[in-house]
């Protein structure tokens, strides 16, 4: 099976990006990252891409007249490289409707909670973990999902849970959840590249088997 051409959008440190790079190198993902784009000039994820020999560019939204034209530029750059799968790895901007329809069921996002809890507008990064602690939740986790036209509402691909301990802080929770993010994002991208993901309405069939357990660490 030929390798899936992947495009990655980032805004920050890029640890999720790094987990994809590492697992491509280990042969766990039958894909090739053709381009990494950041909307933030100082995103360390750009350094990670350059170190891995992947074309990594900063595109500033302020260089474009509006939201639509910025998204058209993103599409243009990915199309130029025949990208087939877009991964949002810590990307903090909303995509345009044009972008989402151009890559329907081919945009994967990672979110640091068990959607539909603590997601949507305003729920990103540490704010998610703070909301989990404030609510007194005993379980949280991460979700990988296809992107549709709204924020964090697309069909869910994979989820994994972690226990919230009484002495957990935003930092300790973020660390635990990030480990899960790396695992399920890699697995979801690997399944996509193996042609094993099938979207049926809101349901995503993964052919993964039901041997997934809830982690309780
Ligand atoms: C992660 O918490 C992820 O859930 C969110 O962005 C954060 C940073 O991820 N989407 P990364 O280290 O930049 O991959």
Boltz pocket constraint, residues with backbone or C-beta under 6 A from the ligand:
constraints:
  - pocket:
      binder: B
      contacts: [[A, 11], [A, 12], [A, 13], [A, 14], [A, 15], [A, 16], [A, 17], [A, 45], [A, 88], [A, 89], [A, 90], [A, 91], [A, 110], [A, 111], [A, 112], [A, 125], [A, 178], [A, 181]]
      max_distance: 6.0
